[in-house]
Amino acid sequence: MSLLPSLKTIKGLCILDNDGKRVVSKYYDTDDETFATVKDQKQFEGKVFKATEKANSEVVAINNYTVVYRSNVDLFFYVFGDSRENELMLLSVLNALYDSISMILRKNVEKRAIFENMDSVLLICDEVVDRGILLECDSNNIVNRVHVRTEDIPLSEQTVSQVFQSAKEQLKWSLLR
């Protein structure tokens, strides 16, 4: 553990289901023996899940790491940093991650929806943190970067304005040909 300042403040983030099984995980400090192998990562996730599944707080300290978390219907969202890391900064990363995923999934943040939109969820993780460096905490900016195009949304799930906009764009392109 170095006491020198560093931009690499996030050690990792993960989403676990209500059984403690991994749904999504990203680890940024693989030099640390706690996260060196997948087996070590899953062991750490198990400790984190056991410590948080029935806890009433948002922050816990586990193995010299500060862990902030948030639970939802059937998922637990975690962001962890060094034990000396600012909890408010970690919490802002967690909120950006959760709020961005919630926007992309139209507030339907469930395990099934995460699996169906895994590409967008992984892009959101990459937009929030890159190699342990916090990039963005504004969920609106993150969602705009991930940019789910209306062509990718089934017609039955689009709003009326999205359908009209899509039709207008298709008409414009057909006239320009």
Salt bridges, closest charged atoms under 4 A:
ASP17 OD2 - LYS111 NZ 2.84
ASP29 OD2 - LYS11 NZ 2.89
GLU45 OE2 - ARG22 NH2 2.98
ASP82 OD2 - ARG84 NH1 3.21
ASP99 OD1 - ARG70 NH1 3.87
GLU110 OE1 - ARG112 NH2 3.77
GLU116 OE1 - ARG112 NH1 3.14
ASP126 OD1 - LYS26 NZ 2.77
GLU127 OE1 - ARG145 NH1 3.42
ASP130 OD1 - ARG131 NE 3.91
GLU136 OE1 - ARG145 NH2 3.33
GLU151 OE1 - ARG149 NE 3.09
ASP152 OD1 - ARG149 NH2 3.48
